[in-house]
Amino acid sequence: MRGLSISLVSKSFGSTQALKEVSFAVSPGEIVALLGPSGCGKSTLLSIIAGLEAPDSGGVFWDDTLQQPIPTHQRGFGLMFQDFALFPHMKVQANVEFGLRFSDLKPDEIADRAALVLELVGLPGLAGRDVNTLSGGEQQRVALARSLAPQPRLLMLDEPLGSLDRSLRERLVGDLRNILHQLPQTAIYVTHDQEEAFTIADRIIVMNQGRVEQIGTPQEIYSAPASPFVARFLELTNLLDGEVHQTDGRLAVSTPVGDLPLYSQNLIGSVQVLIRPDNAHLDNAGPYTFHGTVVECSFRGNWQRLVLMVNQVQLTFNFPSHIVIPQVGEKITLSLDPEQSIRLYPAPK
Ligand code: ADP
């Protein structure tokens, strides 16, 4: 298989199992995001891929070649960290060329390569600038240019935008995706921020406590989270305990907010029920309706959030911002189609 493949990698530090049989592949030119909360094993996995740590078991392969016997600097993998540490006493050009110090390139080839990557990251005129005079976003681009200059066959970015404010991050992450795809650059992008992962990645690997919880495109993961953990991590928080039953030949799941009809299911007995926050309507058109009291409305720009109290359970729904939503305290009816809006998971053991 071409590109990177990770096979059943496990790693413990004392009694902490940081990685448990992690397997996935990254195809050439693909951008894969590793998404998960702090402590789920993302950095440990990068260190193992880079060769900075050895796995207890399992293998890291590039184009089917086992990488463990190959030292870090010969793997052809690049790393870019959050605290990317540009050299403050060097100009932009020298910082970028620093990434090429071990290459076989001649000085004029090094200068050409530096100019090329600075152009690529959108800083063509800044080669002679002192890095201390650059904005945070510009410094980030210089760091990216430095990581791209050696033309790594795999670039690993560990929370590279973590230190920047949200609006700058949102702008840079889209640019970063375009730059990486333009090359194309095979990349692993580590983040705990789902929106960043959705924006940048062709595929996302969701991790939880050292395990891979789900692998899929951003669309697949958002539309069909594989577990309550993934759902919660994506801020799909309407998760209720339920019991699947059949009454008069009809399937339903009983929950604290009522009996929700099911059209198909492959689980019986105790389950967890996810009610998606999108696709609800402020009417009683059905096929299923809730009655509740609005306890919170918040405007979020191009969408808005409504929290409804139904039988002493809070349910959250999202609406486009052009919809006029009710006021806090109002009693309302809300309808949804269970076929679109409900997912069932096995109850936790
Ligand atoms: P993440 O990058 O997702 O925040 P890490 O890979 O840093 O997660 O950590 C995974 C787990 O392994 C955590 O419980 C962390 O405390 C532990 N860990 C990581 N590195 C070490 C180490 N060198 N020594 C001991 N424990 C470690």
Residues whose N, C-alpha, C, O or C-beta is under 5 A from the ligand:
A	BS01	ADP	F13 T16 A18 P37 S38 G39 C40 G41 K42 S43 T44
